[in-house]
Amino acid sequence: MPDMMSWGLSWPQVLAALVIGYLLGSIPFGIVLTKLSGGPDLRSIGSGNIGATNVLRTGNKKLAAATLVGDMLKGTAAVALAGYLLGGRNAALLGGFGAFIGHLFPVWLRFKGGKGVATYLGVLIGLKFSIALLFAALWISIAYLSRYSSLSALVASLLTPLLLWIWVGDQRAAALMALLTVLLWFMHRTNIARLIGGREGKIGQKD
């Protein structure tokens, strides 16, 4: 565990930042918005995921866009709120980590959440907007060429920590995003297997 005193944070501040992030990150926008619109339970269709890509499989593009924005902005909000309330940049990093964990393992859904791409981007927006734009550009470019949402996320996330480390020189943000990248890849392990086997569903494809 890192020495939080060197971060300028007390352990109560560390806990508060993580809790703030977790509670925001655990809001399942895909399920909430789909239910409010009278749609099916996302966990029963397509990949069973609660994110925007699976919402798109319902055929409702506006709802998918709203889910994407919600899942993204909860990561940004966690970074901003934790940083504002609890002491700046280091608290913001912890808030972002908490939000990502909350999305992956929400207590409201028995710790079975999404795969984290939108929330990953939202955390990145809160930490370094220019790198977030590059992530989005990479995702869009790869998605346009391949039509694979998972492949786009995997490649863009792999490059993100390197950009933060080499281009920006923010070692702590790079370390955080490297950890989130490892978790994101782990959550996409079945997608990776399907990509290798040529069975991965493409963007907009209905199951």
C-alpha positions, 0 to 999 in steps of 0.5 A: 500500500502507498504511504498516504501521508506522502500524498498529503491525505489522511486515512479518513480522507482516503476512505472518503474519496474512495466511497464518494467515487464508488457510490457515483460509479455504482449508479447503473445508468444502462439498467435505470434508463432502459427500465424507465423507457419500458425496455427489457432488463439489459442483463437478459439480452445480448452480452448481458452487459449493462453498458451502452454497447448492449443498450444499442442492441435494443435498437434505441440509439438515443438511450445508448447515447444517454447511457454512454454519457451517464456512465462517462460523467459519473467517472468525471464527477467522482474525480472532480468531487473528491478533488474539490472536497478532500484536497486536490489531485491525489484525492481526485485520483482515488475518487476516480479509482473508486468510481471505476470499481463501483461501475465494475462491482456495484453493490446494487447489482450484487457486484456484477456491473459493466466492463468500464470503458465509458467510466474509464474515459470519464475518469480520464476526462477529469484527470487530463482532458487532452489525453481523453480526447486522444483516447476517444479519437483512437476508439472512434478510429478503430471502431470505424475500421473494425466495427468492434467496440471491445477491440477499440477499447482494448487498444485505446486503454493500452496506450493511455498510461503511456501517453500520460507518462511520456507526454504529460509526465504525470506518473501518478495518473499514469499509474492509476490508468495503468491499473484501470487498464489491467482491470478493463482488460480483465473484464474483457477477457471473454471478448478477447477470446471471442476476438481471437476466435472470430466470434465477437459481435460488432457494433450495432449487431443485434443478438 
